[in-house]
Amino acid sequence: MMHRLVAGRAVAALATALIPTALTLAVIRATGSATDLGLVLAAELVPLLLLLPVGGVLADRIAPRRLALVTDLARCAAQLAIGVALLAGHVSMPVLAGLAALTGVAVAFGVPAVSPLVTSVVAEGDRLKANARIGVATGVAQMAGPSIAGALTLAVHPGWSFIVAAGLFAGSALTLGGLRPQVQAAAVASAQEVRAGFGAELREGWSEVKRHPWFLVSVLGHGVWHLAAGVLLTLGPLIAVSHLGGETSWVVIAQAGSIGLIAGVFAAPRMRIRRPLAVAAIWAASYGVPLAAFAIPAPIAVVAVAYFVALFGLGVLSPIWETVVQQRIPAEALGRVGSFDALISYAARPLGLAVAAPIASVVGTRLPLLVAAVLVAVANLAVLALPDVRARKPSGLRSEAVSGVGDEATSGMNGEVVSGAGGEGVRAEGVRAEGVRAEGVRAEGVRRRVRRLRKSRRAVPVPGRPG
């Protein structure tokens, strides 16, 4: 099942990576208007940001496989419609914007379903491996997608990029249709029995976020990371072209980062990490190094190595982060909690892209890059102040709950383990049962001490009272 899941996510990732380049080239070829391009891109982004929390609630209400399947089919239909319209020569910006908005809605509903889907299909000991493989597929897709879209546009027609993307989403839907969750998600079964109001469930999701300070502080740090990435991706090419030897320099730096990302994702499952959250925070903070290198600017070799190391760190932390979240967040809230994580990340990157150039036009490129370097380091290292993050075995986790992420790795890495959302429920019940037994032991101890005290009081008369 894991191989089918990874294959489906790989195909969907490639389809997703095709769309931005294909959409940009299609609008430029059709109208040549930057305003039209901005409107179409905004038409996809705005509903995505607005509806991500809604998608999180749905991901906790509906079986994740079913939700992911529906969103893949919706994206398939939207890309097919765009491709047919472009090939027919009937390009209408309002229609194109509407179909882009449909894509944004589908993404908003589909993204929160991915993590619950992994927990419902993959054994707990194999989740780090599965998350890493999905990360590899996503990284390769992000590298290949723009090139494929550009080649299709130049060789034949931009409409064919969308036709190919539609076919890939259809293929992803087929793989999802063949998945069979190991255990029915406890969250879904509970939601089918008793459902709170939609707003109440949304508030419960936010309450769950606040209940885990390590998660909230880390996600805010990740948001700053994406903001800083937007700054680097805007100003980095300008500095590479003007100070580091031209356009080829930026290509070298970008490729070094891509190789580092893939290498990091491959390395993550093979590492023995004792404090996964602390390691993830340190690797996220390392993104400040290439920002500072660009600000100097350092020689191209130094910048390329710095970018390689930073994106290697991103490759390591991404599957580790996903695995820890899947282990520590209750299964019945995983979709809602994950939607807040995605919301901050999706919103921060465009903000960085938008503000970098205007600020640089006023103060130059060095200051924004240095400020971004300091912010990304401080925001991500701040999580180390939390004792639960520094702890070798975070509170609330049994040793087997961190299998594959640290010294506590167990034989479950390659063995069959009852897992998935239902497995999480079983483990949660086990933890609660242990708590009940522990409370019983403590209560029995108190009762024994009270009995001994009463006996001693009967044996030794208390002044002022009968003996």
HUQUIJO-V125469 format. One record per residue. N is the residue number from 1. RES is the residue in one small letter. SS is DSSP state (H for helix, E for strand, C for the rest). PHI is phi in whole degrees, -180 to 180 (NA if undefined). D_FIRST is the distance of its C-alpha to the first C-alpha in Angstrom with 1 decimal. Layout:
<<N RES SS PHI D_FIRST> <N RES SS PHI D_FIRST>>
This chain:
<<1 m C NA 0.0> <2 m H -62 3.8> <3 h H -65 5.4> <4 r H -66 5.1> <5 l H -62 6.2> <6 v H -63 8.6> <7 a H -61 9.9> <8 g H -64 10.6> <9 r H -67 12.4> <10 a H -65 14.2> <11 v H -64 15.5> <12 a H -64 16.6> <13 a H -64 18.2> <14 l H -66 20.2> <15 a H -61 21.4> <16 t H -63 22.5> <17 a H -71 24.3> <18 l H -70 26.2> <19 i H -67 27.7> <20 p H -58 30.2> <21 t H -66 31.9> <22 a H -62 32.0> <23 l H -67 33.4> <24 t H -61 36.0> <25 l H -66 37.2> <26 a H -66 37.3> <27 v H -68 39.5> <28 i H -63 41.7> <29 r H -68 42.2> <30 a H -77 43.0> <31 t C -126 45.3> <32 g C 68 45.6> <33 s C -102 45.9> <34 a H -66 44.4> <35 t H -64 45.0> <36 d H -61 42.9> <37 l H -62 40.1> <38 g H -62 40.3> <39 l H -66 40.3> <40 v H -67 37.2> <41 l H -65 35.3> <42 a H -67 36.6> <43 a H -62 35.6> <44 e H -83 31.9> <45 l H -73 32.3> <46 v H -62 34.4> <47 p H -64 32.2> <48 l H -60 29.2> <49 l H -69 31.2> <50 l H -69 32.7> <51 l H -102 29.7> <52 l H -57 27.1> <53 p H -62 28.3> <54 v H -64 28.1> <55 g H -60 24.5> <56 g H -63 23.8> <57 v H -64 25.4> <58 l H -63 23.4> <59 a H -63 20.1> <60 d H -87 21.3> <61 r H -93 22.6> <62 i C -110 20.0> <63 a C -54 16.3> <64 p H -60 14.7> <65 r H -62 12.4> <66 r H -66 15.6> <67 l H -66 17.7> <68 a H -63 15.6> <69 l H -64 15.5> <70 v H -64 19.3> <71 t H -69 20.1> <72 d H -64 18.5> <73 l H -67 20.5> <74 a H -65 23.5> <75 r H -68 23.4> <76 c H -59 23.0> <77 a H -63 26.1> <78 a H -65 28.0> <79 q H -68 27.5> <80 l H -63 28.4> <81 a H -64 31.5> <82 i H -63 32.6> <83 g H -61 32.1> <84 v H -64 34.1> <85 a H -62 36.8> <86 l H -67 37.3> <87 l H -66 37.4> <88 a H -80 39.9> <89 g C 81 42.0> <90 h C -102 42.1> <91 v C -95 41.1> <92 s C -119 42.0> <93 m H -61 41.3> <94 p H -61 41.1> <95 v H -66 38.5> <96 l H -62 36.6> <97 a H -65 36.7> <98 g H -65 35.6> <99 l H -69 32.5> <100 a H -64 31.8> <101 a H -64 32.2> <102 l H -61 29.7> <103 t H -62 27.2> <104 g H -61 28.1> <105 v H -63 27.6> <106 a H -63 24.1> <107 v H -64 23.2> <108 a H -60 24.9> <109 f H -86 22.7> <110 g H -85 19.4> <111 v H -60 19.7> <112 p H -65 20.0> <113 a H -82 16.8> <114 v H -66 14.6> <115 s H -65 15.1> <116 p H -60 14.6> <117 l H -64 11.4> <118 v H -62 10.1> <119 t H -68 11.8> <120 s H -84 10.5> <121 v H -110 6.7> <122 v C -103 7.3> <123 a C -59 9.8> <124 e H -56 13.2> <125 g H -68 14.1> <126 d H -103 11.3> <127 r H -69 12.0> <128 l H -61 14.8> <129 k H -62 13.0> <130 a H -65 10.4> <131 n H -63 13.5> <132 a H -66 15.4> <133 r H -66 13.3> <134 i H -63 13.4> <135 g H -64 17.1> <136 v H -61 17.6> <137 a H -61 16.3> <138 t H -66 18.6> <139 g H -63 21.4> <140 v H -63 21.4> <141 a H -63 21.3> <142 q H -65 24.2> <143 m H -77 26.1> <144 a H -85 25.6> <145 g H -55 25.6> <146 p H -60 29.3> <147 s H -66 30.4> <148 i H -65 28.6> <149 a H -62 30.1> <150 g H -64 33.5> <151 a H -64 33.5> <152 l H -65 32.7> <153 t H -66 35.4> <154 l H -75 38.0> <155 a H -81 37.2> <156 v C -127 36.9> <157 h C -162 36.7> <158 p H -60 35.0> <159 g H -61 33.7> <160 w H -68 31.4> <161 s H -61 29.4> <162 f H -74 28.6> <163 i H -63 27.8> <164 v H -63 25.3> <165 a H -61 23.8> <166 a H -62 23.6> <167 g H -63 21.8> <168 l H -67 19.2> <169 f H -64 18.7> <170 a H -63 18.4> <171 g H -63 15.7> <172 s H -62 13.8> <173 a H -63 14.5> <174 l H -63 13.2> <175 t H -66 9.7> <176 l H -64 9.9> <177 g H -62 11.4> <178 g C -89 8.6> <179 l C -77 6.3> <180 r C -129 7.4> <181 p C -54 8.5> <182 q C -65 9.1> <183 v C -136 12.6> <184 q C -60 14.7> <185 a C -59 16.0> <186 a H -63 19.5> <187 a H -63 20.9> <188 v H -67 20.1> <189 a H -61 21.6> <190 s H -65 24.6> <191 a H -65 25.1> <192 q H -71 25.3> <193 e H -81 28.0> <194 v C -135 30.1> <195 r C -118 29.9> <196 a C -77 32.4> <197 g C -64 33.9> <198 f H -59 32.0> <199 g H -62 34.5> <200 a H -65 34.2> <201 e H -66 30.4> <202 l H -64 31.0> <203 r H -66 33.6> <204 e H -62 31.5> <205 g H -63 28.9> <206 w H -67 31.7> <207 s H -62 33.0> <208 e H -65 29.7> <209 v H -60 30.0> <210 k H -68 33.5> <211 r C -72 32.7> <212 h C -120 30.9> <213 p H -55 33.5> <214 w H -59 31.2> <215 f H -72 28.8> <216 l H -63 31.7> <217 v H -66 33.7> <218 s H -64 30.7> <219 v H -65 29.7> <220 l H -63 33.4> <221 g H -63 33.4> <222 h H -65 30.4> <223 g H -62 32.4> <224 v H -64 35.3> <225 w H -58 33.1> <226 h H -67 32.2> <227 l H -61 35.8> <228 a H -65 36.9> <229 a H -63 34.4> <230 g H -62 36.1> <231 v H -65 39.4> <232 l H -64 38.5> <233 l H -71 36.9> <234 t H -88 40.1> <235 l H -89 42.8> <236 g H -57 41.1> <237 p H -61 41.6> <238 l H -64 45.2> <239 i H -69 46.0> <240 a H -61 44.4> <241 v H -70 46.4> <242 s H -88 49.6> <243 h H -125 49.7> <244 l C -115 47.2> <245 g C 115 48.0> <246 g C 104 46.8> <247 e H -62 43.6> <248 t H -60 42.3> <249 s H -62 42.3> <250 w H -66 39.9> <251 v H -61 37.6> <252 v H -62 37.7> <253 i H -64 37.0> <254 a H -63 34.1> <255 q H -68 32.5> <256 a H -61 33.0> <257 g H -64 31.2> <258 s H -63 28.2> <259 i H -64 28.1> <260 g H -62 28.4> <261 l H -61 25.5> <262 i H -64 23.1> <263 a H -62 24.6> <264 g H -65 24.2> <265 v H -66 20.5> <266 f H -65 20.1> <267 a H -76 22.5> <268 a H -53 21.2> <269 p C -69 18.6> <270 r C -95 21.4> <271 m C -91 24.0> <272 r C -104 25.4> <273 i C -110 26.5> <274 r C -81 28.6> <275 r C -127 29.2> <276 p H -60 26.2> <277 l H -68 27.9> <278 a H -66 31.1> <279 v H -63 29.5> <280 a H -61 27.8> <281 a H -65 31.2> <282 i H -65 33.0> <283 w H -66 30.8> <284 a H -64 31.1> <285 a H -66 34.8> <286 s C -65 35.0> <287 y H -64 34.8> <288 g H -67 38.5> <289 v H -66 39.3> <290 p H -65 38.8> <291 l H -61 40.4> <292 a H -67 43.5> <293 a H -63 43.4> <294 f H -66 43.7> <295 a H -66 46.4> <296 i H -61 48.6> <297 p C -82 47.7> <298 a C -78 46.9> <299 p C -57 46.8> <300 i H -58 43.9> <301 a H -63 42.6> <302 v H -66 42.5> <303 v H -63 40.8> <304 a H -64 38.1> <305 v H -65 37.4> <306 a H -62 37.4> <307 y H -70 35.0> <308 f H -59 32.7> <309 v H -64 32.8> <310 a H -63 32.3> <311 l H -79 29.2> <312 f H -60 27.9> <313 g H -61 28.3> <314 l H -62 26.4> <315 g H -64 23.5> <316 v H -73 23.6> <317 l H -73 24.2> <318 s H -61 21.6> <319 p H -67 18.4> <320 i H -65 20.6> <321 w H -60 21.9> <322 e H -59 18.7> <323 t H -68 17.5> <324 v H -64 21.0> <325 v H -61 21.1> <326 q H -64 17.8> <327 q H -84 19.4> <328 r H -102 22.9> <329 i C -91 22.9> <330 p C -55 22.6> <331 a H -58 19.5> <332 e H -74 21.8> <333 a H -120 23.4> <334 l H -62 20.7> <335 g H -65 20.8> <336 r H -67 24.6> <337 v H -63 25.0> <338 g H -64 22.7> <339 s H -67 24.7> <340 f H -68 27.8> <341 d H -59 26.4> <342 a H -65 25.4> <343 l H -61 28.8> <344 i H -64 30.8> <345 s H -67 29.0> <346 y H -64 29.3> <347 a H -80 32.9> <348 a H -73 34.1> <349 r H -61 33.3> <350 p H -61 35.4> <351 l H -64 38.1> <352 g H -62 38.4> <353 l H -63 38.5> <354 a H -77 41.2> <355 v H -92 43.5> <356 a H -61 43.5> <357 a H -64 45.8> <358 p H -60 48.3> <359 i H -67 48.7> <360 a H -64 49.0> <361 s H -67 51.7> <362 v H -97 53.8> <363 v H -112 53.2> <364 g C 91 51.8> <365 t H -86 48.4> <366 r H -66 48.9> <367 l H -62 49.2> <368 p H -59 46.1> <369 l H -68 44.0> <370 l H -67 45.6> <371 v H -62 45.2> <372 a H -63 41.5> <373 a H -62 41.2> <374 v H -66 42.9> <375 l H -62 41.0> <376 v H -68 37.5> <377 a H -71 38.5> <378 v H -66 40.2> <379 a H -63 37.7> <380 n H -87 34.8> <381 l H -77 36.8> <382 a H -60 38.1> <383 v H -66 35.0> <384 l H -69 36.2> <385 a H -72 39.1> <386 l C -83 36.8> <387 p H -58 37.0> <388 d H -66 33.4> <389 v H -80 32.2> <390 r H -74 34.5> <391 a C -63 33.5> <392 r C -65 31.6> <393 k C -123 29.6> <394 p C -55 29.7> <395 s C -63 31.1> <396 g C 89 28.9> <397 l C -118 26.3> <398 r C -79 26.1> <399 s H -59 25.6> <400 e H -74 22.0> <401 a H -74 21.2> <402 v H -114 21.6> <403 s C -59 19.5> <404 g C 87 18.9> <405 v C -128 21.6> <406 g C 127 24.9> <407 d C -63 26.9> <408 e C -84 25.1> <409 a C -60 22.0> <410 t C -121 21.0> <411 s H -66 19.4> <412 g H -64 16.3> <413 m H -56 15.3> <414 n C -117 14.0> <415 g C -97 14.1> <416 e C -87 12.3> <417 v C -126 13.7> <418 v C -69 14.0> <419 s C -144 13.1> <420 g H 79 12.2> <421 a H -60 15.3> <422 g H -64 16.3> <423 g H -61 16.2> <424 e H -60 18.3> <425 g H -63 20.6> <426 v H -61 21.0> <427 r H -64 21.8> <428 a H -61 24.2> <429 e H -62 25.9> <430 g H -62 26.2> <431 v H -63 27.8> <432 r H -63 30.1> <433 a H -63 31.1> <434 e H -60 31.9> <435 g H -62 34.0> <436 v H -63 35.8> <437 r H -62 36.6> <438 a H -63 37.8> <439 e H -62 40.0> <440 g H -62 41.3> <441 v H -62 42.3> <442 r H -64 44.0> <443 a H -63 45.8> <444 e H -63 47.0> <445 g H -63 48.3> <446 v H -63 50.2> <447 r H -61 51.7> <448 r H -63 52.9> <449 r H -65 54.6> <450 v H -64 56.3> <451 r H -62 57.6> <452 r H -63 59.0> <453 l H -65 60.6> <454 r H -63 62.3> <455 k H -62 63.6> <456 s H -65 65.0> <457 r H -70 66.7> <458 r H -71 68.3> <459 a H -76 69.5> <460 v C -116 71.0> <461 p C -60 73.0> <462 v C -95 72.4> <463 p C -54 75.6> <464 g C 86 76.6> <465 r C -130 74.6> <466 p C -64 75.5> <467 g C -80 74.6>>
